[in-house]
Amino acid sequence: MSERRRVVVVGAGITGLTAAFTLATQRPDLDIVVLEASERVGGKILTTSFAGRPVDCGADAFLARVPEAIDLCRELGLDTILTSPAQKSAFVWVNGGLHRLPAGLVLGVPTDLDALAASGIVSADGIVRAAQDLTRTEWIDSANGADPNGDDDQSVGQLIRARLGDEVHEKLVSPLLSGVNAGDADHLSLAAGAAQIAVAARRSPSLITALRDQLASAKTDPELPVFRGIPVGTQTLTDLLLARITQIDIPVHLSCPVSAITRDGSGWTLATPLGAIAAEEIILATPARPTARLLESLAPQPAADLANLDYASAAMVTLAVSKNSLGVPLDASGFLVAQTDPLPTLTACSWASAKWSHLDDPEVAILRVSAGKFGDTHALDLDDSSLVDALSLDLATTMGIETPPIEWRVTRWIHALPQYRTGHPARVAAWREDVSAEAPGIHLAGAAYDGLGLPACIRQGRQAAAAIV
Ligand SMILES: Cc1cc2nc3c(=O)[nH]c(=O)nc-3n(C[C@H](O)[C@H](O)[C@H](O)COP(=O)(O)OP(=O)(O)OC[C@H]3O[C@@H](n4cnc5c(N)ncnc54)[C@H](O)[C@@H]3O)c2cc1C
């Protein structure tokens, strides 16, 4: 082993690269090595050229009201080129048509019932049911098995259905949150998947009142964009991290899966195609299943739980269509699909060339269409051209597009989106505690744990590095 203390980062997605970059800049005395199973870095972040433009196959935006991604972009010199969506509003496919989402939604929860009524999304009965929330003076969530004043978690569906009714949940909250993780909001942990709502729900028996108060007291400028994007592609972020890491002579080994970790005195030995690599500390920035395999004999309980963490698979199909073929104006960022009105294959559609001005073209519209969700793999079972045909039928139904796409690209993300079930944050805390007791020096970070959005992954990469620094 080298004289210097060695840290091995396993997995070169955004989490692992951020951890390695942070360690490299803060602790030049460490011997840092990055090992990545695939032949490229970036993990779930991938940008390729499509219709002559850099179009993301996965993540295309990140939350701007939390600092982590913006700060990292600044550190990498990317902040000056960041852009915001050109379109702020979006539609939902519901009641057999596209309806613009009303103003005042917080993760799909309405705070302006007049705007909700005017949107035509929720029936008159549904509005009356949602309005009951405003006059509520007693907590009702205990009826759903959760103590709203305590730390107990519950599912997003349990809370929203109880407080605002089924319609608001199925037509607004569920499509918005399911769009994030291709999951089912009836089984999504409120604490892990919608923390802002969880906080509001503990403040007042009326969720609408609590969210209104939250909005009024928020220090953020309402004009600030909610999301930011990188016009040359999100992959620029991971490419730049790689460039900065390798510039400072940190080796990043590609096609180098770690197949086992064994105890070696007070440190660890990693089995890799390069041979055995010794390390004092390891950051496992890998998805739950490979992490479970690596921890199997070292920390059996977290390993067993991680092996059982559900993941959704999804396809991202990018289409270029003639603007002449559009049956609707592209005056929003795209549309979601209400739980009440499922389409045969399409689960969401981003109007990428309307959302991002750098993807706009006078003649061609670029659409990023999602298919597949947890528990429903029929879209993923289709071959590429059958999948495009199936989605084209849904685009004819929703957007009136009757002509075939000029160009298409299918990206399959298999077991890519972790599903945070009720109680997830407490389980994550227990895994970390067990691993630190049973396998000291091994750190867990990444989308499986404390948030799957890019800022949350960056934060976890920073925290894993900080634990070593
Ligand atoms: C289709 C899609 C769209 C998304 N859109 C957005 C969005 O718009 N905004 C947003 O904020 N988030 C979005 N996300 C979520 C976000 O992209 C991911 O959660 C995040 O990139 C995960 O990063 P990670 O580093 O934790 O994991 P990963 O990217 O999964 O990286 C883990 C790495 O570990 C490697 N690995 C696995 N096993 C081993 C092993 N044994 N040895 C060595 N290496 C190993 C893998 O090859 C991989 O490179 C999206 C995700 C998907 C799938």
The ligand as a Gaussian input file, in Angstrom:
#p B3LYP/6-31G(d) Opt

LIG

0 1
 C      -34.398000       9.084000     -16.634000
 C      -33.936000       9.875000     -15.438000
 C      -34.184000      11.233000     -15.372000
 C      -33.738000      11.972000     -14.271000
 N      -33.975000      13.329000     -14.243000
 C      -33.486000      14.050000     -13.214000
 C      -33.590000      15.471000     -13.255000
 O      -34.072000      16.077000     -14.227000
 N      -33.092000      16.177000     -12.194000
 C      -32.498000      15.552000     -11.126000
 O      -32.071000      16.252000     -10.198000
 N      -32.367000      14.196000     -11.079000
 C      -32.831000      13.447000     -12.099000
 N      -32.663000      12.082000     -12.092000
 C      -32.009000      11.431000     -10.929000
 C      -30.498000      11.534000     -10.965000
 O      -30.018000      11.581000     -12.286000
 C      -29.858000      10.309000     -10.274000
 O      -30.514000      10.012000      -9.055000
 C      -28.386000      10.563000      -9.969000
 O      -27.704000      10.896000     -11.163000
 C      -27.772000       9.308000      -9.317000
 O      -26.404000       9.562000      -9.080000
 P      -25.508000       8.559000      -8.228000
 O      -24.102000       8.985000      -8.405000
 O      -26.010000       8.452000      -6.836000
 O      -25.725000       7.114000      -8.880000
 P      -25.411000       6.585000     -10.340000
 O      -25.533000       7.651000     -11.339000
 O      -26.250000       5.365000     -10.477000
 O      -23.865000       6.179000     -10.275000
 C      -23.438000       4.997000      -9.645000
 C      -22.233000       4.471000     -10.403000
 O      -21.758000       3.298000      -9.745000
 C      -21.276000       2.412000     -10.728000
 N      -21.179000       1.055000     -10.154000
 C      -22.175000       0.204000      -9.862000
 N      -21.678000      -0.931000      -9.330000
 C      -20.341000      -0.774000      -9.256000
 C      -19.269000      -1.604000      -8.786000
 N      -19.493000      -2.817000      -8.268000
 N      -17.999000      -1.139000      -8.891000
 C      -17.741000       0.094000      -9.416000
 N      -18.736000       0.913000      -9.874000
 C      -20.008000       0.492000      -9.771000
 C      -22.303000       2.541000     -11.836000
 O      -21.809000       2.048000     -13.081000
 C      -22.555000       4.042000     -11.832000
 O      -21.721000       4.726000     -12.745000
 C      -33.068000      11.324000     -13.198000
 C      -32.818000       9.943000     -13.267000
 C      -33.231000       9.224000     -14.375000
 C      -32.922000       7.750000     -14.453000

